[in-house]
């Protein structure tokens, strides 16, 4: 089986590539895809670049061109839920687009006709993640992750997203990946390590904790492969 492992930034996949060791780099659609083997799996690893459009392009390419049958996303996010602290891991139970707005036509935020406000992640992959978390004595949290083409560093916006979507964390790619995988019937799992608190100090915290958070997520994803 071929598994896609995806991040948004180069820093989010570098720890994965370091753990895998040997791989082939393929250039396609102005991006690099890394093909490797891990135990009984074929892997395609890539970072999309930041934002929903690039995430959509990369996820679709991994599935349609490279033949991935499952997709695991590893990266960082900002916290909305005050119970989430820097370094915590959160697995998305569902994902929504907080910047999708056609409310002028009578629809709720995050919704378009023939779509859904939230898309749920794969239950079986989340069960595997819980097993890994128990083995590592990690308090893996689950919750709703909100996606938008904005790096949110505004308290009022953060509070609005929390209230509107009952969201626990913020990032810029996950819901796009969810839409692609849901449309193409590919099970997916989104793991985020909390690297900032999505408030006015978000930029400083993000720069400080990105590297360690990405390493933590990468280690977790590799452990998931060991159980699949």
C-alpha angles and dihedrals in degrees: 000000000000117000125196117216114190141181134173100233135036090245089060095059101034093085089051093051090047091054093046093048103188124055145143119241117219122188115215135155092357092305139094123242121192117213118200145148126240117180105305095344135093110215135203112193127187145150114226102203118247124308144038099282095053091043090053092049094048097045091048091049093050090053104035101035103027098033102235113179097190132024129212119189120201125185150099134291143180120252125243099165106078089220090068114089133187109285096025119130121226127188115205115240088183138353134216139182109244094187096052106106128171094140088132086077094052098263126128121254112279095024135111125177113278088017136085135239091233134022119207123228124230114290096208093052090050089052090054089050091053090052091052091047092052092050091050094042089238120151096228110193126205129208151118117307120202121210130200143149091255134089096224113221098151124098095210092052091047091053092048092053091047092051097041099046103019084236126176102193142016133223141143109244116029102089090050090055088048093054092050095047094044091050093049096041094243116146111236141187127198119202122183130184112210108243101163142013097240092238133111091295093052096111094055094046093046093055092046099049105029097097098047093043092051091051091051092051093047092052090050094050092051089051089052089056088054089060098043 
